[in-house]
């Protein structure tokens, strides 16, 4: 018997056939060393994703991520010697779009 005011917990849901049978997303990544600080790198990452019309752009320390349609991009900036090592990745369903977005992000990290 359910106590009044206590929500009913749903039964464990089985994954849908679409989730099981669909292809995994395409993932393209790139990296480079830049001469500026990780903080500046993350600031530039926010500007780059916003300029490319990504929405929900979030910065957490020196990590930046956002979404564009069905694509998700992430930029991680790590101190390396006198500069910064930048790792950028884009995942999404259409390989050409994922590749183009990755190329554009890495190119703009000059």
C-alpha positions in Angstrom: 0.0 0.0 0.0 1.3 3.4 -1.0 1.6 6.0 1.8 -0.3 9.3 1.0 2.0 12.0 -0.4 4.8 9.6 -1.3 5.5 9.5 -5.0 5.3 6.2 -6.8 8.6 5.1 -8.2 8.4 4.0 -11.8 9.6 0.5 -12.7 13.0 0.2 -14.3 12.5 1.2 -17.9 14.0 -1.0 -20.6 16.0 0.8 -23.3 14.0 1.6 -26.4 14.9 -0.3 -29.6 16.0 3.0 -31.1 18.6 3.5 -28.3 20.0 0.0 -28.9 19.9 -0.1 -32.7 21.0 3.4 -33.6 24.6 4.2 -34.5 26.8 5.8 -31.9 27.7 9.5 -32.6 30.7 10.5 -34.6 33.5 11.9 -32.5 36.2 14.1 -33.9 38.9 15.7 -31.8 41.9 17.8 -32.1 44.6 19.4 -30.0 47.2 22.0 -30.1 49.7 24.0 -28.0 49.0 27.7 -27.6 51.0 30.5 -26.1 48.4 32.0 -23.8 47.1 31.0 -20.3 44.5 28.3 -19.7 42.2 31.0 -18.4 42.5 33.0 -21.6 42.1 29.7 -23.6 38.8 29.0 -21.8 37.6 32.6 -22.4 38.4 32.2 -26.1 36.6 28.8 -26.1 33.4 30.5 -24.9 33.7 33.2 -27.6 34.4 30.6 -30.3 31.4 28.4 -29.4 29.1 31.4 -29.1 30.3 32.8 -32.5 29.5 29.4 -34.0 25.9 29.6 -32.6 26.3 27.0 -29.9 23.7 27.3 -27.2 23.9 26.5 -23.5 27.6 27.3 -23.5 29.0 26.6 -20.1 32.4 27.3 -18.6 33.6 25.4 -15.6 37.1 26.5 -14.7 39.2 25.9 -17.8 36.7 23.5 -19.4 34.0 24.8 -21.9 31.2 22.9 -23.6 28.0 23.7 -25.5 25.4 22.3 -28.0 24.6 23.1 -31.6 21.5 21.2 -32.9 22.4 17.5 -32.2 26.1 18.2 -31.8 28.1 18.7 -28.6 31.5 20.3 -28.3 34.0 20.5 -25.5 37.2 22.4 -25.1 39.7 21.6 -22.3 42.6 23.9 -21.6 45.5 22.7 -19.5 48.7 24.5 -18.4 51.7 23.1 -20.2 55.1 24.8 -19.7 54.9 28.5 -20.6 51.6 28.0 -22.5 48.5 25.8 -22.7 47.6 22.5 -24.2 44.1 22.6 -25.7 42.0 19.5 -26.4 38.8 20.1 -28.5 36.2 17.4 -29.3 32.9 17.5 -31.2 30.3 14.6 -31.3 27.2 14.3 -33.3 25.2 12.2 -35.8 26.5 13.6 -39.1 30.2 13.0 -39.7 30.7 15.9 -42.2 29.1 18.4 -39.8 31.1 17.1 -36.8 34.4 17.3 -38.8 33.6 20.8 -40.0 32.8 22.0 -36.5 35.9 20.4 -35.0 38.1 22.0 -37.7 36.5 25.4 -37.2 37.0 25.3 -33.4 40.6 24.2 -33.6 41.4 26.7 -36.3 40.0 29.6 -34.2 42.1 28.6 -31.2 45.0 30.5 -32.7 
